[in-house]
Amino acid sequence: MSTLNTLKLTDAKKPNQIPQVVQRRNKLAKRVWQQIELAKAQEQGTQFRVAKFKSYTDSETGMRKQVETQMSVKQWWFTTQAGKLAISVRYGSRVLELAKGKFAVEVAHEKDLAITLDAIKTAVLAGELDSAIDAAATKLRAGFAK
């Protein structure tokens, strides 16, 4: 028992469920990470695809099977009418409003895409876009209501 006496014991318990705000942040951070990897792959001249598992029922045996497929990632950046490069942050099918009336981040060069996306990911994880994520999620849910 002397070993346990040297440790700092606490009555903390692991939470059963992650709060919805954190779940949404993590979802968006994952998508931003995919965009970062896509930008890096494009800079190196390679392709970036995400592995996804699909389940299906085998017609002969009736057993459920999983198959790994490759999912392509659509890029969030585009060229504006002024000829500049811009990134819009998407949550589902909605473009997030980053500031009042501002829906995109302007980037100087293509090589700065990964750096800018990394800054966006940091902002997402810090909770700076929580209100925009909540607004987009509310609009998305409203589309499913009858």
N, C-alpha and C positions, 0 to 999 in steps of 0.2 A: 504494500500500500504506500510505501514511501515515494514511489515513482509518481503516483497520482497526486500526491501532495505537492509535488514540484510544478504541476500544471495549473493553469488558471481555468477552473471549471465554471460553467455557466448554465443557466436554464433555458437557453435559446433553442428554438425548434425550427426545423426547416418548414417554410410555408408550403401549403398544399397547392397553391395556385399562384401564378404570376399575375400582377395587376394588368389590366387591359392596356393602360398607357405604355407600360414596358413592353408588352407583346407587340404593340403597333410600332414602337421605336425599333425593336429588334427586326421586325418584318421589313421596315424601310431600310434599316442599316444593311440587311442582307442584300436587298436590291441595289443599293448604292455600291456595295462591294462588288457585285456582278458587273456594274458599269465601270468600276475601276479596272477590273480584270479585262473587260472588253476594250477599254482604252489602251491598256498596256499591250494587249495582243495586236490591236490595230497598228500601234506604233512600231511593233516588231515585225509586222507583216504576216501574222498568223491568225488563226481563227480561235474564238473562245466559245465553248459550248458548255452547258450545265448538264450534268447527269441527272436523270429523273427516272424513277421507278414506276412502272405501270403494272397493275394487277389485272389478271384475266383468269377466267375459268377454262381449263382445258376441256374441249368437247369430248375427247375419247375417255379420259379418266375421271372427269368431274372434279379434279383437284384445282385449287387456286394456285397460280404461279405468278411470279414477278419477273418482269423483263426490264433491263436497264436500257433506256433510250436517251438520245441526246436532244436537248432542248436549246434552240437558238435564242439569243438574248437580243432584243431590239435596243438600239442606241437611243439615248435621251438627248444627245446633242444634235444641233442643226445649224445651218447657215442662215443668218437673218437677211432681211431685204437690203440692209446696208452692207452686206458682205462679211459680217463679223460672225464669229463662232459663239453659240450660246447653248447653255444646258438648262433644260427644264426638269424639275424633280417631280416624279410621278408617284402617286400612291394608288395602286390599282390602275384604273383607267383615267383617274383625275390628275390634273396638273396642280401642284401645290402653289399657293400664293405665299411667296417667301417674305415679302413685305407688302405694305399697302399698295396695290396696283402693280406689283413686280412679280412676274411669274418665271423669270429665267435669270441665269447668271452668265454674264459675258466673259469669254475667255479670249486671251490674246492670241495664243497659238495652240495648235493641236497637241503639242508636246506638254502643255500645261493642263490638259484634261484630267489626268490622273491626280495631280496635285490639288486641283480645284474640287474634284469629287471626294478626295480624302478630307478636305476641309468641310465639305457638306456632311460627310459621314460623322465627323467629330461633332458638328452642330446637332445632328439628329440624336446621337447618343447622349449629348449634354441636355437634351430636352428643349432646345430652342425652337423646334418646329412642332411641338406638341399641339398647339392650337390649330395650326394648319392641317395636321394629320387628322385631328378630331373633326374638323369641318369637312374634310374630304371623305372620311369614313361615314359621317352622318348623311352626306349626299349620296354616297354609294348605297347605304342601307335603304334610303328613301326610294331608290330606284327599284328595289325588290318588293316594296309594299304595294298592295292592291287597293 
